[in-house]
Amino acid sequence: MAVGSGELGTLHTVGGVRIGVASAGIKKPGRIDTVVFELAEGSSVAGVFTLNAFCAAPVTLSKKHLAAASPRYLLINTGNANAGTGASGMADAEASCAALAAEVGIAPEQVLPFSTGVIGEKLPVEKLVAAIPAAVAALSADGWERAANGIMTTDTRPKATSRQIEIDGRKIIITGISKGAGMIKPNMATMLGYVATDAAIAPDVLQAMLDVAADASFNRITIDGDTSTNDSCVLVATGKAGGEMLTAAEGPAFDSLQSAINEIFLDLAHAIVRDGEGATKFVAVEVAAAKDVSEALKVAYAVAESPLVKTALFASDPNWGRILAAIGRAGVDGLDVSILTVHLDDVLITEKGGRAESYTEAAGAAVMKQSEITIRINLNRGQHTETVWTTDFSYDYVKINAEYRS
Amino acid sequence: MAVGSGELGTLHTVGGVRIGVASAGIKKPGRIDTVVFELAEGSSVAGVFTLNAFCAAPVTLSKKHLAAASPRYLLINTGNANAGTGASGMADAEASCAALAAEVGIAPEQVLPFSTGVIGEKLPVEKLVAAIPAAVAALSADGWERAANGIMTTDTRPKATSRQIEIDGRKIIITGISKGAGMIKPNMATMLGYVATDAAIAPDVLQAMLDVAADASFNRITIDGDTSTNDSCVLVATGKAGGEMLTAAEGPAFDSLQSAINEIFLDLAHAIVRDGEGATKFVAVEVAAAKDVSEALKVAYAVAESPLVKTALFASDPNWGRILAAIGRAGVDGLDVSILTVHLDDVLITEKGGRAESYTEAAGAAVMKQSEITIRINLNRGQHTETVWTTDFSYDYVKINAEYRS
């Protein structure tokens, strides 16, 4: 299941980026599971990565390579996460970078490796290495949709989006892909996301842009509260659109780019939620008038991750008592339940610590039947608003995750 | 579903405690949903209550009454939680206390009210009030098992336990009941729990005893991470066994009582987990060699509440990578994954950041097939050990909670 149409729309090619895919047969024979990105020389590359202490070998190695050299290639495999694999996992990740580097004639440090799939099983690195020449041979500028398909695991559909903007009379493209459907509660990063623009942006500015965009998108979604060991997101600026290099995180050009990149990231993050494992609903939890960002997020995540709220959403049951209970246990100091309000879309359900006088079960039920719902919580105690996005909790979530390895 | 036999064993009567039940028809006609406890004059009573900010009207009123007077009666109803009901909910709770007080000739402040069931719907207080005379007429010393049945909601079986100990040559009885199967992550309290002893214990000592016992039992279990609005636990000491009043929280008599009371509480807490909504497994998560209690509990709860770990438990799939991922995201500062170990019962699954050399899938699968499993995590960085208890996550959990109000 998935929520919404999931149509990809036009994916503009990005000057300076070519993509090739291949089948290494890592988990299943014949499945496209290997993706190579080639980035033009002189591209700026920024990355954010999972904060999970059990981060995967490729995450550790990508961070190291990013600090040491200018990346020219990204190497991504699905079917195996190469996480919880100790020293041999690191050797495998290094071997895969070395193989790609040798194939294309660069240094191994110029390859960033990424893996996604089952945790704790040895990466069949010889299969991955064997598929690299085919992926390199297939490199082409229009490979974005094939790459979006190639990085899927339990995803039911590819996730990709594209924008064209104009800066100083110059046409700028931003295109990105992502994957993820379970083990989704990114922490300063995401599942896997790859976004590229042909704008010219200095590396430190690009990193700042990525941090802002990831924080407002991937760091605001949760499907099951489980942070992956492999979350990684990369933003590339090739500079092929021409124009002056953006070297400061301010000004109209920066603002236009940041705004377009934020939109791209939010599209990709929402696409992940819409394709959440077993999802039948796409739910925004908006917490307004909080004292600060932290308490807004505490309340939003308590509601978004409550199994009881999520099963009620699955049942289309306006059991709003469960929303109140989740707000109440969120750990907000001195929360005054008598002044907060809760709406389902535009239907006021709670005020003065209880059911709103105007509320009717029919009105609540009508909203809950929708496939897209906003739970709006107004704490009435400050100026901050934050939104997180999540899904319901269905039989299929249990089925998908009970049968994942079988 | 439920794990283990659930047989109650002998429930000793407690001198000074009589219990009566009745049917008020609050949610379903004919169902026993009203329980009255009568406590002998001079009994000490201690209580712990939910920390959920949206706590129910009866919780607020019980705390107020407990501070104001010596309780003589407990009035419990199921079928409606009287939570999220604002000012009218408080009026209903007060009316129910007043009705019982009038029936038995005491002050309303001497009644502690408790409610459990659906949140956010008005308590049909007139039905509850009408059932009080029948419950009072039914008061008898051997009402414990009927009370255990009478406080059930989604529970599939009653929860009760009893101990007889000897202190200074005097026979002392401790008997208790509890209820709860979902919305279970107690916070300084529990679902509903009622434990009584005929020992003579001063109120402040009794409260200290209750705090210790609840913290080591009800505050160490989680089914879905959702803290109820109505959690309450009461410990009563009637003094009817005779002997000197225990006035200090130390000494051999105190130690014997605390130890027996801890056992009673742990029995009742485990009974709740075994009867967790949709549970097919009873799982202990033991975190050893942590730097302090807080980090041990962070890791234990991250594992115990991970939907991915819980669905793997349901599938009997030794997908231990999910356990590592949960440990890794628990938020422990400077966690060194290369020195920690994880066992499933006695099977070593993880060491040196990856799969243990001695591990075989067959050995892991054999443990996962059991209905009772201990996940043992050794952080190898300190002296503290904590254990929490939980269940798996099954289709039936979703079913029970999707259909709860229908």
Interface residues (C-beta under 8 A of the other chain):
Chain A: L51 N52 A53 F54 C55 A81 A83 G84 T85 G86 A87 S88 G89 V118 I119 G120 E121 G182 M183 K185 N187 D224 G225 D226 T227 S228 T229 E305 S306 P307 L308 T311 A312 F314 A315 D317 N319 W320 G321 R322 L324 A325 A326 I327 G328 R329 A330 V332 L335 V337 S338 T350 K352 G353 G354 R355 F393 S394 Y395 Y397 V398 K399 N401 A402 E403 Y404 R405 S406
Chain B: L51 N52 A53 F54 C55 A81 A83 G84 T85 G86 A87 S88 G89 V118 I119 G120 E121 G182 M183 K185 N187 D224 G225 D226 T227 S228 T229 E305 S306 P307 L308 T311 A312 F314 A315 D317 N319 W320 G321 R322 L324 A325 A326 I327 G328 R329 A330 V332 L335 V337 S338 T350 K352 G353 G354 R355 F393 S394 Y395 Y397 V398 K399 N401 A402 E403 Y404 R405 S406
